[in-house]
Each structure stands twice: as C-alpha cells, then as structure tokens.
Amino acid sequence: MFAKKMPNIPNDPSLHVPLPEGQPVLRTVPMPADTNYAGDIFGGWIMSQVDMAGSIPAIRRARGRVATVAVNSFVFKQPVFVGDLVSFYADIVKIGHTSITINVAVYAQRGVREGGEEICIKVTEAVLTYVAIDANRRPRAVPQE
Ligand SMILES: CC(C)(COP(=O)(O)OP(=O)(O)OC[C@H]1O[C@@H](n2cnc3c(N)ncnc32)[C@H](O)[C@@H]1OP(=O)(O)O)[C@@H](O)C(=O)NCCC(=O)NCCS
C-alpha cells in the first residue's frame, strides 16, 4: 500500500495571517508532480501560476490579449507544500499607455486535508507587467474605462 510520509511541515504561529478580503483570481492545490528533488513545491510551478493569476485582471482591463513583458519583483517568502490550498490575489497597481502592472499575493492554507487546525501563511509576493497586444503581437493602447 502507498504510504508516503508527509514532509515535516514547519508551523510558526507568528506567520499565520488571515486571507485578504475579496475573492482570489485563482485557487489550486499543488500535486506531488509539482515538487523539486527535495519534495518541496518547485519555484517554477509557483511562478507559472503567478503569471497566470496576474494575467487575469490584465486581460480583463485590456479587454483582450496581453503578453508578460516583465517580472519586476518576485519573493518566495515561505515554502509551499503538496496539499496546500494555494490562493492567488491579483490587483492592478499601475496602468500605462500600453502596459498594466499587477501585484500578486499568494497565500497557502494548510492542515485542512490532515484534519488539523487550518492555518494560513503568505508564501509569495510578486509584481509583473503585462502589455496589451494586437493580433500582430504589437503593443496597443489600454482602452479607457
Ligand atoms: C511585450 C512586447 C509585445 C512589447 O513590445 P515592445 O516593442 O518591447 O514594447 P515597448 O517598448 O513599446 O513597451 C511597451 C510597454 O511595456 C513597458 N515595458 C517594456 N519593458 C518593460 C520592462 N522591462 N519593465 C516594465 N515595463 C516595461 C513599456 O514601458 C511600455 O509601457 P507603456 O506603453 O505603458 O508606457 C514584446 O516585448 C514581446 O513580445 N515580448 C515577449 C512577450 C512574451 O512572449 N512573454 C511571455 C514570456 S515567454
């Protein structure tokens, strides 16, 4: 029978935070296939989810296609583990002529699946810039609201 030992998950109460108000743009649970050689969630998995999450408000505000032009900052504050319920909150922080800059904050809720007390930790914070593009992949002006 498959009985993989769960990793020893750190639990520092000083890191516990409430989830932000409002709805996340994305919520998902990482799987064993998303881990690195040490068994923790691979940073590249989180980066791709953050890019996807940030693109959601960017596409809505641009009313169409966007391309990621820059990852301005990306901080992995705490590790993410298999089975965490990971929520991505994305907010527009700046609108330029063709660009939209988004802050993405990522929270992990854990303990749910093991029947323990649910805890929530802020795991990642990132700022990305997207460019509104046309059918020829050239920048286009972000439409007026
Ligand atoms: C996105 C892309 C179409 C922009 O084309 P470009 O000719 O470089 O565009 P521009 O130089 O006119 O810049 C467009 C906007 O991006 C902003 N921008 C460009 N480089 C930036 C950077 N490093 N950081 C932040 N913003 C940047 C510009 O300030 C400008 O914003 P504004 O119009 O609001 O003032 C082009 O760079 C591209 O196709 N890149 C690849 C995108 C991609 O494949 N992303 C997925 C990753 S594999």
The ligand as an SDF file (V2000), in Angstrom:
LIG
                    3D

 48 50  0  0  0  0  0  0  0  0999 V2000
    5.5080   42.6150  -24.9190 C   0  0  0  0  0  0  0  0  0  0  0  0
    6.0480   43.1520  -26.2380 C   0  0  0  0  0  0  0  0  0  0  0  0
    4.9800   42.9980  -27.3250 C   0  0  0  0  0  0  0  0  0  0  0  0
    6.3290   44.6500  -26.0300 C   0  0  0  0  0  0  0  0  0  0  0  0
    6.8540   45.1350  -27.2190 O   0  0  0  0  0  0  0  0  0  0  0  0
    7.9350   46.3310  -27.2000 P   0  0  0  0  0  0  0  0  0  0  0  0
    8.1560   46.7810  -28.5760 O   0  0  0  0  0  0  0  0  0  0  0  0
    9.0830   45.8890  -26.3810 O   0  0  0  0  0  0  0  0  0  0  0  0
    7.0790   47.4410  -26.4380 O   0  0  0  0  0  0  0  0  0  0  0  0
    7.5050   48.8560  -25.8760 P   0  0  0  0  0  0  0  0  0  0  0  0
    8.9730   49.0530  -25.7490 O   0  0  0  0  0  0  0  0  0  0  0  0
    6.7000   49.8370  -26.6820 O   0  0  0  0  0  0  0  0  0  0  0  0
    6.8970   48.7870  -24.3830 O   0  0  0  0  0  0  0  0  0  0  0  0
    5.5250   48.5280  -24.1920 C   0  0  0  0  0  0  0  0  0  0  0  0
    5.1840   48.8160  -22.7380 C   0  0  0  0  0  0  0  0  0  0  0  0
    5.8860   47.8860  -21.9120 O   0  0  0  0  0  0  0  0  0  0  0  0
    6.6270   48.5960  -20.9380 C   0  0  0  0  0  0  0  0  0  0  0  0
    7.8570   47.8660  -20.6810 N   0  0  0  0  0  0  0  0  0  0  0  0
    8.7720   47.4610  -21.6000 C   0  0  0  0  0  0  0  0  0  0  0  0
    9.7820   46.8350  -20.9770 N   0  0  0  0  0  0  0  0  0  0  0  0
    9.4890   46.8480  -19.6670 C   0  0  0  0  0  0  0  0  0  0  0  0
   10.1650   46.3760  -18.5060 C   0  0  0  0  0  0  0  0  0  0  0  0
   11.3450   45.7600  -18.5740 N   0  0  0  0  0  0  0  0  0  0  0  0
    9.5730   46.5460  -17.3040 N   0  0  0  0  0  0  0  0  0  0  0  0
    8.3810   47.1830  -17.1950 C   0  0  0  0  0  0  0  0  0  0  0  0
    7.6880   47.6710  -18.2620 N   0  0  0  0  0  0  0  0  0  0  0  0
    8.2590   47.5070  -19.4750 C   0  0  0  0  0  0  0  0  0  0  0  0
    6.9050   49.9530  -21.5610 C   0  0  0  0  0  0  0  0  0  0  0  0
    7.1890   50.9270  -20.5600 O   0  0  0  0  0  0  0  0  0  0  0  0
    5.6060   50.2080  -22.2750 C   0  0  0  0  0  0  0  0  0  0  0  0
    4.6160   50.6280  -21.3450 O   0  0  0  0  0  0  0  0  0  0  0  0
    3.6570   51.9130  -21.6260 P   0  0  0  0  0  0  0  0  0  0  0  0
    3.1580   51.8540  -23.0410 O   0  0  0  0  0  0  0  0  0  0  0  0
    2.5300   51.7290  -20.6450 O   0  0  0  0  0  0  0  0  0  0  0  0
    4.4760   53.1220  -21.3630 O   0  0  0  0  0  0  0  0  0  0  0  0
    7.3790   42.4410  -26.6770 C   0  0  0  0  0  0  0  0  0  0  0  0
    8.4240   42.8350  -25.7990 O   0  0  0  0  0  0  0  0  0  0  0  0
    7.2210   40.9300  -26.6280 C   0  0  0  0  0  0  0  0  0  0  0  0
    6.5780   40.3490  -27.4910 O   0  0  0  0  0  0  0  0  0  0  0  0
    7.8380   40.2950  -25.6200 N   0  0  0  0  0  0  0  0  0  0  0  0
    7.6710   38.8430  -25.4280 C   0  0  0  0  0  0  0  0  0  0  0  0
    6.4150   38.5830  -24.5990 C   0  0  0  0  0  0  0  0  0  0  0  0
    6.3050   37.1340  -24.1980 C   0  0  0  0  0  0  0  0  0  0  0  0
    6.4830   36.2480  -25.0130 O   0  0  0  0  0  0  0  0  0  0  0  0
    6.0010   36.9310  -22.9060 N   0  0  0  0  0  0  0  0  0  0  0  0
    5.8970   35.5990  -22.3700 C   0  0  0  0  0  0  0  0  0  0  0  0
    7.1780   35.1500  -21.7630 C   0  0  0  0  0  0  0  0  0  0  0  0
    7.8660   33.8240  -22.6710 S   0  0  0  0  0  0  0  0  0  0  0  0
  1  2  1  0
  2  3  1  0
  2  4  1  0
  2 36  1  0
  4  5  1  0
  5  6  1  0
  6  7  2  0
  6  8  1  0
  6  9  1  0
  9 10  1  0
 10 11  2  0
 10 12  1  0
 10 13  1  0
 13 14  1  0
 14 15  1  0
 15 16  1  0
 15 30  1  0
 16 17  1  0
 17 18  1  0
 17 28  1  0
 18 19  1  0
 18 27  1  0
 19 20  2  0
 20 21  1  0
 21 22  1  0
 21 27  2  0
 22 23  1  0
 22 24  2  0
 24 25  1  0
 25 26  2  0
 26 27  1  0
 28 29  1  0
 28 30  1  0
 30 31  1  0
 31 32  1  0
 32 33  2  0
 32 34  1  0
 32 35  1  0
 36 37  1  0
 36 38  1  0
 38 39  2  0
 38 40  1  0
 40 41  1  0
 41 42  1  0
 42 43  1  0
 43 44  2  0
 43 45  1  0
 45 46  1  0
 46 47  1  0
 47 48  1  0
M  END
$$$$
